[in-house]
Amino acid sequence: MAARSPLSTLLSQALVAFTIEFDNEAERRLPHRTTGFGATPDAPHAPWLVSMAMYFNCLRHVPEQGIALKEMRRLARTETNLNGMQRWGYIYLAPDPADSRPKPPRADWLVHARPGGRKVRAVFEPLLPEIEARWVDRFGAAQLRQLRSALAQIAADLDPGLPDCMPIVGYGLFSSDPNPQGGKKKRTDIPPLEESPDAIAALPLPVLLARVLVAMAREFESGSAVSLAMSANVLRVLDERPTPLRDLPDRTGISKEYVAVSTGWLARHKFAVLATAPAPDRGKQIRLSEKGLLAQEESGKKLRAIEKRWSTQFGAGELTALRARLEPIVGDGTAGKSPLFAGLTPHPDGWRAKIPQPALLPHFPMVTHRGGYPDGS
């Protein structure tokens, strides 16, 4: 099955697994609180726990002396949940005391890290190579070295404006500016950073995975009425027969909250039909409309066409090498057959240990404003 998986799925499941393993270890080391599972003992006012993406799109770029908001955005090359990061106890914004203007624009205000934000930087920065070292031990130094090389070869030829993490999905779960069918457009003028091939080759593994995946998602979503996150996760598992909504978290690997977001969007845009299940069943069920079946078919064609174009653009050998390095690591993405699950056992006190364990990894990361978790949690 792994050999037939779209390249986007292989990249996604590797990135999601790395993120969850990273998050589980970060949770163990950080004072934190959660909505459903309380707070670290003796730390009731610690920051609300967030995932790795919120480090890459915000805290990684906030030094001790603070940074202008527009500069933080330039470095991150994607938006953060700014209100959330303030509310959760990681950062605060204030006018630059050196700015003599009576009302400087907010983009020129300084972003400062609170103690919780500084703690995240201190824990997350060394944890990235530590988790990557675990992967070297688990999958072999040669395999990881070749995977990094294959990713870096492609990443060096991609848009230098790509972020280092998956963007927070927007309306319709788009990873990039949505097309007119996807709702209100939001654009940010963020100039790219220039990096040498050597600098790209030295990037953390999740950054390399994310850059290649974001590039693929942007190409897929250009002119598409359906996002790659929507297509790869929920649209993929539906057909013309009714499926109970309660079955979809297990079939997609994403949270029930974002199953609800996805199915609601598909129904509103006439890709699917939501209805109450007939007796004796209970709850809602969903089936694809003709429009949805066509979108599902077109999505598969579009992914295959992108891989074909990339083979021409980057070289068939580069794409073949990348796939060959990912397939034995990812397997089929399920708990029974994917080597990735060897690193996903949560710490006994972690929040993931208190919920049902997933049977498979998402086919595309579902990074949301709720904290940046890669499965929409």
Secondary structure, DSSP 8 states (H G I E B T S, - for coil): -GGGS-HHHHHHHHHHHHHHHHHHHHHHHS--EETTTEE-TT-TTS-B---HHHHHTTGGG--TT-EEHHHHHHHHSS---HHHHHHTTSEEEE--TT---SS--GGGSEEEE-HHHHHHHHHHHHHHHHHHHHHHHHH-HHHHHHHHHHHHHHHTTS-TT--SS-----GGG-SS---GGGSS------------HHHHHTS-HHHHHHHHHHHHHHHHHTT-SS-HHHIIIIIHH--SS-EEGGGHHHHH-S-HHHHHHHHHHHHHTTSEEEEE--TT--SEEEEE-HHHHHHHHHHHHHHHHHHHHHHHHH-HHHHHHHHHHHHHHHTTSBTTT-GGGGG----TTSGGGGS---SB--SS-B--TTT--TB--
